[in-house]
Amino acid sequence: MEIFTGRVWVLGDDIDTDIIIPTEYLALKTIDDMKQYGFSPLRPELAAQIREGDIIVAGKNFGCGSSREQAPEIIKALGIKCVIAKSFARIFFRNSINNGLLLIEQPDLYDDMTEGDSITVTVNHHVDYKERQYTIASLPQNLVDIINAGGLVKAMRKLNGLD
């Protein structure tokens, strides 16, 4: 059972993939080149302020918009440990799992959250914040294995004895 604590960045509803990484930066060569522009339409300073292990807590419909795989890759490259939201766009959810980014649906935490505070996540069990426990649903083991491996390609390489 994985447990981790991180500082929280609070984002709103309907954070689409164009906010996560605007189209004009997709022409850059690498995810590392792109990550400095993450969330720039919403908060230009945010990418530079995020630190390894931070957590995003957001409202509903996180990751809506296009199905670009760079969106979860940028979030992961910024050092975000996981995204907790009221709900996720379906394609973004699967792209995130495939790229090794943990997503957690939790309907109540967002309404109680203060940016900059820390939360503790017990994966597949609950989130602790200000002496309150927020229950979270368990992901199936095969998805947990993909996330733990760092993404689908890495998980399949490991499964097939290639790494």
N, C-alpha and C positions, 0 to 999 in steps of 0.2 A: 504494500500500500504506500503510494507516494504522497508525501506531505511537503508543502512548500509555502513560504510566506513572501509576499511582494507588495510593493507600493502601487497604489491604484491611480490610473488616469480614467476619468469619467467622460464618456462621449454620449451623444444623444441617440435618438431614433434614426433609422434609415441612413446609416453611414454606408454609403455605396462605394463600389470599387473605384470610382473616379475620385472620391475623397481619399481613399486609402493610398492610391497611386494614380495621379492624373495621367491621362493619355499621352500628353506631350513628353513625359519622361520615360515612356516605354521604349523609346528608340535608343536609350543609353545601353551600353554593352552588357553590364552586369547588374545583378540585384544589389550588390554593394554600391554601385554608382547611383542606383535609383533610390536607395533607402533614405537618403537625406531629404527627399521630397515627400516622404510619407506624411499623409494627413495635411499637406500644405494648404489646400483650399479652405480647410476648416480652421487650422491652427498652425501657421507657418513655423512657429518655434518648437512645436511638439517633438519632432523627430530628434532634434538635438538634445532635448531634455530627457528622453527615455533612456533608462539604464537597464542593463542585463537583469532579468528576473522580475521586471515590472509587469503589471497586470492591467488589462483594459477591462472596464466594466461599462457596458452600454445598454441602451434601450432595446427596442424591438427592431427586427428586420436588418440586423447587422450583416454587411456584405452583399446587399442587394445590387442590382445593376448587371454589368457584364460578367462573363464567366472567367475573366483573366486570372490565370494562376499566379501572376506576379503579386496579386493583393495579399494572399496569405504568406507568400515568400518574403515580402517586404516587412510584414508584421514580425515574422520570425527573425529576420535579419536585424531588426531593431533591438532584439533581445527580449521581446515580450514573451513571458512564460506561458500565458494563456489569455483567452478572451472569454469573459463571462457576459452574457447578454440575455435579455428577455426572450429573444428568438433570433434565428439566423436564416439568411437566404439559403435555400437548399443546395444550390451548386457551390456556393462559397463554403458551406459546411463540409461537403465532400472534398473540395479542393484543399481545404485546410488539413483534413485528416491525411490526404494523400501527400501533403508536404510536411507532415509531422508537427502541425500546430494544434494544440489542445484547445477545443472549444467546449464551453459548459453553458447549458441553458439553465437559467434560474430566474423566475419571474419577479421576485421581491427585492433582491439585493440592490438593484439599481436605484430604487426609490429611497433607500436608506443610506446610500453611499455618499461619502465626502471625499473629493479628490485629494490625494496626498496621504490619506490614511493607509494603513497596511491591513491586509486580510490574509488569512491562512486557509489554504485549500487542501482538503483531504480528498484526493482524486477518487471519484466514483462514490463518495459518501456525503460530504458537506463542506460548506464554506463557513468559517468563523469570522465574525466582525462585531466588535463592541459587545462582547459577551452574549451574542446571539448566534445560533447555529441555523444556517440556511441549507435545507436538504437539496441535494442535486441527484439527478438520475445517473445511473451507471451506464457507461458505454459498454458495448459488447467487447469481449476479450480480443477478438480479431482486430478491432479498431484501436484498442489500447496498445496492442503489439505493434501496429503500424506507427503510431505516434512515438512509442518508446524507441523504435528503430530509427526514427528521424524522417520517416516518410515511406510511401509505398514501394518505391524502387529499392531503397535500402532494406526494407523488410523482406522483399522477394529475393534479393541477393543473399541475405542471411539464411532464409528458408531453404534456398537451393544450394547452400554451401559454397557460394562464390566469394563470401567475405568472412 
